């Protein structure tokens, strides 16, 4: 049986986790401002609009919600997990309604007039919350086909369907991978794991056949010189920018490739290339260390969480953030195919940042109830 949270007395939040989050947020804001200088020189109005969205909505709004969520007991998310999941799916399907609009060939945004956002960012969290509640409720029956394999397939399948239609391959692959890791950590049967891997391979093959951009990304990954002024342009320019930073970098604000059309999406998807150009290999190494420490402290909170649900939720949130971060860095560095996933804390866009900080608030609340074993 799950341990009751009432048996555990609340203590202070995990200050180490809070500090590393604050450092990453500070580094992220600094890098965003530096990378956005190119927008300022070309379109001042667009620059200030981005500034308001990222700093006002993302940073200030995100910190406010993080503080609020750090005070809400984590059990409330289990209580409303079904509603959160349903709302997340409905909002994601709304991108195909008159409220939705496209950008860059993808239908991923909802506009309410005064604000626009990507519902996929909310959906990622919604899936993790619902799976955390499901795996907590049926943790002793997780190896059964009904409560394990089929439940996992239906929950994840319904969520990724609207993402595949948009298309948003990066988000649905992220949800699928993190959900699969969470399922595996909760004790999935090896039979279920093998079947899921085979089914996922087949589904991705069919998806790629109907979405040429996926094939283009795979081709540019295997051969970056295949289309140097087309599909391969972004990855080639990113690698050039990273290499030009050398060991110590050009210095803050001194990136050359962020200006003009040298580096596409320089303040969003490709922002790591700008950071690497300005801070060099040493700065890039230190940034990866910071993200790794963030992951370590976050997963430590999950391991010490008092209930099965809080363990699932904390682990799912940290994996959702960390996997996204390392896929972005690896993709821009040419180690994996481009995914279109943002670099959390850095990339332009308020939705991803505010949702991330809100989730960190939940992890901070869980950290208040962690069970710490004292050495005898």
Buried (B, 14 or more C-beta within 10 A) or exposed (E): EEEEBEEBEEEEBBEBBBEBBEBBBEBBBBBBBBBBBBBBEEEEEEBEEBBEBBBEBBBBBBBBBBEEBBEEBBBEBBEEBBEBBEBBBEBBBBBEEEBBEEEEEBBBBBEEEEEBBBBBBBBBBBBBBBBBBBBBBBBEEBBBEEBBBEBBBEBBEEBBEBBBBBBBBBBBBBBBBBBBBBBEBBEBBEEBBEBBEEEBEEBBEEBBEEBEBBEBBEBBBEEBEEBEEEBBBBBBBBBBBBEBBEEEBBEBEEBBBBBEEBBEBBBBBBBBBBBBBBBBBEBBEEBBEBBBBBBBBBBBBBEBBBBBBBBBBBBBBBBBBBBBBBBBBBBBBBEBBBBBBBBBBBBBBBBBBBBBBBBBBBBBBBBBBBEEEEEE
